[in-house]
Amino acid sequence: MVVCGDDGLAHRLAAELRGVYGEQVVLVVPPSETQARQPVVGRARAASAALLDRVVNATVNRGGGAGTVGGSDTGSHAREVEAAEPTESVLAGVGVDRAAALALVYDDDETNIRAALTARRLNPRLRLVLRLYNRRLGRHIEELLDQAAELALGDRPHGRPGRLDDHSTTVLSDADTTAPALVATALVGTSKVVDADGLLLRAVERQPPAAGEVADPGLCTLALLSATSNDPAGAEGSEDSGERGPQLLPDGDAVSAATGRGTVVLEQVSYSGPPLPPVRARVPPFASLFSRRLRWSLAGLVAATVALAVALTLVTGDNALHATYVTLLDLFAINEPAHNAAMGRQILQLLSGLVGLLLLPVLLAAVLEALGLFRSASSLRKPPRGLSGHVVLLGLGKIGTRVLTRLRELHIPVVCVEADPEARGMATARRLRVPVVLGDVTEEGVLEAAKIHRADALLALTSVDTTNLEATLYARSLRSDLRTVLRLYDDDFAQAVYRTLRAAHPDAVTRSRSVSHLAAPAFAGAMMGRQILGAIPVERRVLLFAAIEVGGHPQLEGKTVGEAFRAGAWRVLALDTASTGGAAGTGPGTGGVTGAGPGQHSGTPAVRDSGLVWDLPDTYVLRREDRVVLAATRRGLAELLGRRGRERRGTPGGR
């Protein structure tokens, strides 16, 4: 397998493919001298330097473990090639024409698309995984590359729909993968959502209601949180945390015994509807176009005009309609002078002219106020006075923009801080009417302008690790109990920062997250040739969701749902009956979907949703033609996919 990229995601993905799936990997990265670490600047230079020294010492003491950026994690089973760009000669040189899969995870969408087109021409059977931020463009590119492969191989006629196979194309976004996890880390109790290809899976983190009790299991319990997850000074669980760490896909006995521990439960499995149309700019109501003082001025002029019309009716004896018409003519100074009229008529004409003079500046003020309001609707808002309980979001790049959208969907108040007025997420902030503070977060007064002293949480998501670290240190100097979440590229660095900040601030909740660590499992699963729907992080572990066909998997085929469940490895969540051309069988020997399942009485049918059957009974027998949605750990999915992949390649003695 070939991995091409220019940041930590490429290194993490290569390590995932080697360490979890046991694949041979060629890693293509830019020359090392083009990736210089940016220096720490600003007010927290000394504090940041001291913390970085601790991080370096911790890393050296561990001996530079796997996962560090810079090539030290490539190992003896991978070949690292340095190339500025993935040109045709570079791809041919690393053996793309003979490779099983190619991952293009450069930060630039155009680079990934250009390389994908070249790779598809070199090897139509190649499995492609692309990293694209633009979701709409990604769907079109995926269809184009799949169609090109099918035409080149002659698999099926043009335009005929087919299923996912070994020469498929998968487009993923690291921003979409990590945004729900970052939001859920900052806000306890928010749901984690996987939405792909019309399938919506929603999981939520639940805390136990009281000591000695078990949290509500929902549809099923996906994970048990660490025993120390509720302790701000407690360590986050990882692969090596043991029994006190998070347990993925526990069985019923483990859930019953885990009193006092939080859980991640499946809350909903359904088909999502069509995407919502883009939100258009809302036209302000008419009353909001004018200030209160201006509205009173207009009301006074209208009242004066009515009074003049009534007075003219009384003086001249004219009817009310004609008197109003004459008053308006006098008001706009377009009537004939009343030289020969009575004294009362002349006085009323002079008063009407005076009111007309007062009307001109009021109308001008109304026009200027209306234009100013429309102009401010497209400009950036400032944090309102008295704002509290909000989330301060640093950085409106790819990750920050997705996180901002997710927070507003949850109706969480947000204040953004961004140094670049042309950043990617500025348009989104204007559209969502989110307050934005323009300025460098390392400068004095910027975080204070974002009301950091009254915020509930800080999300530091800029693209520079040291900037995120500096902002967190300064925010902690203002509020030692502030909940903070840092985005860091290297997972070893993230863990070292977490441990140091936790020791320095034991009473505050600190979480550090590596984008590459959160995104790599979904990319690695897609390279194995199956439809990976997404991933949900559980502390420092990852739970994957995949849609696979039962045929060819002896761990699933011919077994009941209960027998196929393997604690800590995989669990069948739903059955996609639309892919099999009908509902699941209910005859003898099939188990049927009308059997008694967990929490169901015998004869109660499982819930269906647009061809998707979830809450399957344990007695349902999985058939070869079934397509199921399952949750799996990384190693569990590797066992399901790796064994089959080796059998196809003719390698004896699978994994």
N, C-alpha and C positions, 0 to 999 in steps of 0.2 A: 504494500500500500504506500501511496505517495501523499505527503502532506506538504503544502506550500503555504507560507504565511510570513508575516513580518512583526508579530508581537507574541505575547505570552501564550495566546490560545494555540498557536501552532505547536509549541513545545509541550504544552499540557496535553494536547490531542495525541501527539506522537507517544507520549508516556502512557496515555490511557490505552492506546491500541496495543502497545507492547506488554504493559504490565497486567492488564485485565483480560485482553483477548488473545494474547500470545502471538500477535502478527508480526511479520517482518515489515519494517517501515523505512522509507527514505524520506528524510526531512530536508526541504529546500527553504532556506532562509536568506535574507540579505546579508551582505558582508557585515561582520561584527562592528567595524569602525563606524558604520552608519547609524548605530543605535547607542548613542551616548546618553547617559543618565543626566537629567536636568538638575542643576544645583539647587540647594535650599536657599531661599531668600526671604527677607522680611523680618518681622519682629521676633519670630520663634526660632531663629537660626541656632542659638545655643541649645535650646531644649530639643529641637529636632535632631541636632547632631549627636547629642547624648543618647537619645533613644535609638538612633541608627547605629551607634556604636554597640549598644546592647544587642540589637538585632544581628549585626555582623558577628559578634562573639558567639551568640547562640547558634548561628548557622555554621560557624567554623567548628564549634564543639560537636555538632551533629555530623560533621564530615561532609557537608554539602550534599544533603540528601536529594532524592529524585524530585523533579518538579521545578528546580531553580532555572530561571531564564538565563540563557547564555551558552547553552549547549552541554552543560555538565550532566544533564539528565538523559542524554541520548543513548548511553549504554553501548554494550558490545553488539547488540542485535539490530542496530540501526545505523544507517549511513547518512551523514549530514553533508549537504551540498550548499555552498554559498553562491547565490546568484542575485543580481540586482532586481531582475524581473523574470517572471515565468514565460520566457519566450519559447518559440517552437523548438529551437535547438536545445534549450535547457530541459524541456519536457521530454524530448526524445532521448536525451542523454541519461535521464534518471529512469528510463524504461517505462514510460506511460503506455506504450504500445503493448506491453506485457503485464501491466499492473491490473490488479483486481478492482481497485478503487482509487480515486483521487479526491483529496479535500483541498479546496481553495479558500483560505481563510484570511486573505489580506484585508486590511482595514478599508481599502478603496474598492467600491463596487465595480467600477469600470475595469480595474485590473483583473478581478475575479471573472467577470463576464468574458473578457478577451481571451483569457487563458482557457476557460471552459469551452469556448468555440473551437479553439485550436486543439484541445485535448480530444474533443468529440470527433474531430476529423482524423486524428491520429489513431484512435481506437474507438470504434462505434460501440463495442461491448463494455466499455469502461463505466463503472459506477461512479457518478459525480455527486459531490456534496459541496455546495456553494454557500458562502457567507455573504448575504445581501441585506442591507438595511431597508431598502425600498421594497415593501411587501407586494405592491401591485406589479412592479417590474419583475419581481422574483417569480410570481405566478406565470407571467408570460414567458420568461426565460426557461422555466422548468418545462412548460409545454413545448417550446421550440426545440430544446435539446432532446427531449424524449422522442418527438416526432422525427428529428434527424436520425436518431439511432435506429428507430423502427424502420424507416425507409432504407437506411443503409444495409440493414440486416434482412430486410424483406419479411419482417415478422407478421405484419398485418397490413391491410389496405389503408390508404390515406384516409384519416378522419374517423376511423373506427376506434371506439374506446377500448382500452385494454387495461390489464391490471399491472401493479408494480412488479418489476422483475429485476434481474441482475444488472441490466444495463440502464437502470433508471437514473433520474436526476432528482436530487433533493435540495431544496433551498431553505436554509435556516437563517435566523437572525439571533446573534448573541444578545442583542438588546431585548428582544421579545422573551428570550429564555431567562434572563437575569432580572428583568424589571419586577415581576411578581415576587421574586424572592427578596429583593431589596426592600420593597414596600412592606412585605410581611415581617421582615426583620425589624423595621422601624416601628411598626404598629402591631402590638400584640393582638391576636385574635382575628386578623384580616385573612381573607381566603386566598389560596394559591390556585391559580387557574391555568389549565392547559387547554388551548383552543387551536385545533389544527384540523384542516380538511372537514370542517363542519362538525367536528366532535368536540364537545365541551365537557371537561372533567374539572370538578371544583372540589378542592380539599381545604380544610380549615384546621387551624391549630387550636386545640381546646385545652384549657387548664382544668385540673380536677376540681370539683365543686368544694371539697373540704378534705382535710387530712383523713386518710384511711378509706376514701371513696374512689371509684373509678369513673373517668370522664365518659360522657355519652359517646358510644361507639359509632353513631351515624349509620350509614349503609355498611361500612366495614372499617376496621382500624388499619390504617396503612403503616403507622409507625408509633413507637413509644419514645417519647423524648427522654433526654438524659435525666438522671435522678437529681442533677444539680442545675437543671435548666431554669428554675425559678430563683436561683441564687445569683445576684449580680456578680459576686466574686467567684462563682463556680465556673469550671472549665466547660467549654463546648465540646460535644461529643464528636468523634471522628471514627475512622476505620479501626483504630487501635485502642479505643476507650474501654473495652471489656464490657462486663455486664452492666456497669453504671452508665455506659454511653447509650446513644439512641439505638433502638432495635427496629429494623425495617421488616415489614410484613410479618408481624408476630402471629402465633396461633392463639386460639381462644384461651388456653390455659395461661399463656404468658400475659395476656391482657387482663385476665381476672386476678392474677397475682400482682399486677403492677399498680397497687393502690398508691395514691399520692403522686403519680407521675402524669405529666401532660401527654396528650396524644395528638396525632395528625390523622384525621378521619376523612373518609370520602363522603362528601355531602351531596353531590349531584353528578350524574352521568347522563348526558342528553346530547341531541343534535342541536347545534346552535343555528339560529336563523340567518338570513342573508345579512351582509354587513350593512350597518346603518349609513345613510347618505351623509356626506360631509356637512358639518354644522356651518350654516351661513351666518354672516354677521347680523345680529339682531338690531332692528331699527328701534331706537329709543321711543318711548311713548311721548305723545304730544306735550303733556304737562311737564315732562322733564327737559324739554327744549329751552325753557325760560326759567330764570331764577324767580324766587318769591317776590323780590322787590320789583322786578320787571312786570310780573303778572299783576301786581297791585297798580302799577303805573298805567298799564293797558286798561285795567278795569276802571280806573278813574277817568281816563279819556273817553271811554265808552259811555260812562255815566254823564259826563259833561255834554257829550253830543246829544244824548237822549233829552237832557234838561233843556238844551238850546232848542231842539225840535219842538218840545212841548210849549216852551215860552213863545216860539214863533207862531204856533197854532193859536195861542190865546191872544197874541197881539194883532195878528192879521185876520183871524177867523178862517184861515185856510184849513183844509182837511189834513189829517195827521200824515198821510203818505206823501203828499206834495210838500208839506212843511219839512219833513225829514230829507227829502231830495234837495230842497233849497238850502237847508243847513249844511249838507255835505258839499254842495257847490261852494258855499262860503268857506267851509273848512279847508278845502283844497285850493282856495283862491282862484277859482275859475268862473265865478259869477260876476254879473255886471254890478258896478258900485250903485248903492242905493241913494243917489243924490236927491231925488225928489220924493223919497219915501218918508214915512213918519219917523219921528225921533226914536221910538221904540225899535223899529225895524233896523235903523242905522246902528243902534247900540248892539243889537243882537248880531249884526254882520261883523262888527269889530271884535266882539267876543269870540265869534266862530273863527275868525282869522287868527286870533291869539291861540286858541286851542289847536289850530292847524300848525302853528309854529312849534308848539310843544309836542305835537305828534311826530314830527320829523326825527328828532333825536331818539325818541322811544322806538320807532320802527328800525332805525339804524342799530340801536343796541340789541333789539331782538334778532336781527339778522346776524350780527357778530356773535351773539351767544349761541345761536343754533349752529353756526359754522364751527365755533370752538368746541362744542360738544361732539359733533361728528368727527372732528379732527382728533379729539382726545380718545374717542372710541377705538381708533387705530393705533394709539400710542400706548406706552407702558404705564401701568398703574403703579402707584407708590403704596407701601404698606400703610393701611389705615391706622389712625390713632386708637389706642386701646386694644389692639390685636394681641391675643394670647392663645395658648394651646395649639399653636400651629406647628408645621414642619418646615424647617429651613432647608432648602435644596440647593446645593452648590454644584453648578455646572449644568448647562443645557446642551450637551452634545447628544450623541446617539442614545447612550444609556439614560442620561438625565431626562431627555424628552419623553421616553417611554415611561419612566417612573412618574413624571409629572402627569401624564395622561391617566395613568393608573390611580394616582392619588385623587385626582379630580373626579374620576368615576366613583370613588368611594366617598366623595363629598368631604374630603379632608382639607382644611385650610392650608395653603402653601404660600411661602414667600421664597422666590428664587433669587439667587445671586449669580451673576454672569459678567465676566470681564469683556467679552467680545459682543458688541452690539449687533453683529451679523451672524451670531451663532445659529446653529441649525434649529434650536428649539425656541427662538425668539418669536417666530410667527405663531407657534402653538401657544405660547404664553399670552400673546395678544388676543388670540381667538378665544381662549378660555378665561380671559380677564383676570389673570393671576398677577399679583404684585411682583415686580422685578426690581432689584437693586443692581444698577450697573456699576461695576468696580472690581478691582482686584481684591480677592478675599484676604491676601496677605497684607493689605494696607489698613491703617488705623481707621476705625469708624465704620467699615463696611458691614461687618457682622452686627454691630450695634444698630445700624440702620435697618437691618432685617429683623430687629426685635428678638435677638437670640436669647436675651435674658428672660423672655417670657415664652419661649418656644418649648414644645414637648420633646422634640427630637431634631437631630441634625443629620442630614444625609450628605456626605461629602463624596460627590461622584464626578469630579473633574478628571481629566485624562492624565494628570500628573500626580504620582503617588505622594511626593513630598508636599505638594499643595494641600492635598487631603489631610495629610498628617499634621501639617502646621495649623490648618483651620481647626482641626479637632483639639489640638493642644491649647490653642487660644480660647476656644469655646469652653473647654474644661476649666480654664483659669477664671472665666466669668461665672460659670455655673458648674460646680463639681459634680452635681447629680444629673446632668443632662444626658439623655440617652443618645448615643452617637453610633452611626454606621459608616464605615469607611469602605470605599472601593479601592482595592489594591490589585495590581495585575498578577503578582507572583504569590502563590498560596503560602509558601514558606515564609515569605515576608509578612503576609497577612497574619499568620499564626503567631509570629514573633511579636508583631505590634500589639496583637490582642492580649497576649500574656503580659506584656510590659504595662499597657494601659490598665489592665485589670488589677495588677499589683499596685499601681500608683493611685488608682481611684476605686477602691474595693466596694464603695457604696453606690456606684453608678453602673448602669448597663452599657457595656461596650461590645460592639460586634464588628469584626472586620471580615470583608468578603472579597474573594478573588473572582473577577469576572471570568477568567479562563477556567477556574475550577468549577464554576456554576454551569458554564456552557459546554465544556468539553465532552461530558457523557452523552449529550444529545447528538453531537456531531459524530462521535465515535460509533454510536449505535446506528446512525444513518449510513455510515461507511460499511457496516456489516451487511447492508442490502435489505433492510426491512424498514417499514414505515414507522419511524420513531415519532410519536406525537408530541413529546416534550418531556421535560424533567421538572421535578419538584424537589428543591433542596430541603433536607431535614438536618438542621444544624450544619455540621461539616460533612454530611453524607448526602447522597443523591439517590432519588427514587425515579426510575424511568417508566414511561408509559409507551407501549408499543401495540400496534395492530398487526397480527401475524395470522397466517393460515395454519390450521392444525395439521394438515397433511405433511408428512415428513418429519414430524417431531414426536418421537416415541414417548417422550415425557408427557405428552398431551393426548395423542390419538388413542381412541378406544377407552379412555379413562373417564371416570366421572369428575365433575368439578371439584368435589371434595378430595378425590384421590390425586388429582393433578396439582393441587395446592401444595407447595413446598415452603414451609416457614423459612423466612430469611432469604428466599431466592426469587419466587414468582407467585403470582396469584391471579387467576382469571377473574376479571371484573364484569365483562359484558360480552354478549354475542351479537354480532352484526348479521342479522338475517337478510338484509338487503343484498349482501354480496353472494348469498347462497341461493337467491331466487325464490325464497319463501321462508316461512316460519320454521322453527326447529321442530324436528319430529317429536311426536308424542306416543308413537306406537311402542309395542313391547320391545324391550332391549335398548330403547333409546333413552329412557329416563324421563324424556319430555321436559318442557318448561313449565308444566303445570304441577310438578311434584312439590312436595313440601321442602322448603329451603329454610335457612336460618331466619327465625322470627316469623315464619309463615305457617299457616295451618294447611294440612293436606288438602289439595284441590284448589288452592288459591293461586291464580295465575301470576307469573312474574310481570313486572311493569314493563310496558313496551313504549318506545318513543321513536317514531319515524324509522322503523326497521331495526332499532337497537333494543335488545333485551338485556336489562340489568337486574341485579338481585336474583341471579340464577340459583336454582336449588342445587344442593350438593349432589343430588342424584342424577342430574342431567349428564348424559354421556356425550363427550366431545367426538364429533365425526370428522372424517378426513376433509370433507368439503367445507367445514365450518371456518369462519374467520372470527377471531376473538380479540378483544381488547384486554390486555393484562398489564399489571404493575410488576416491575421486576427490579431487583438490585443490579448493579453493574456486572457483578460476577455471575449472577443468575442468568441475566440476558446473554452474557458471553457463553455460558454453557448451552443455552438453547440455540444460539445462532452459530457459535463457533464449531460445534460438532457437525452441524449440517453442512457448513461451508467446507469443512475438511473432507467430508464424504463426497461432495461434488467435485473437489479437486483431486480426489483419488488418494488422499493421504491416509494410510492405515493407522489404526489405533487412535481414534479421535481424542479430543480433549477430555 
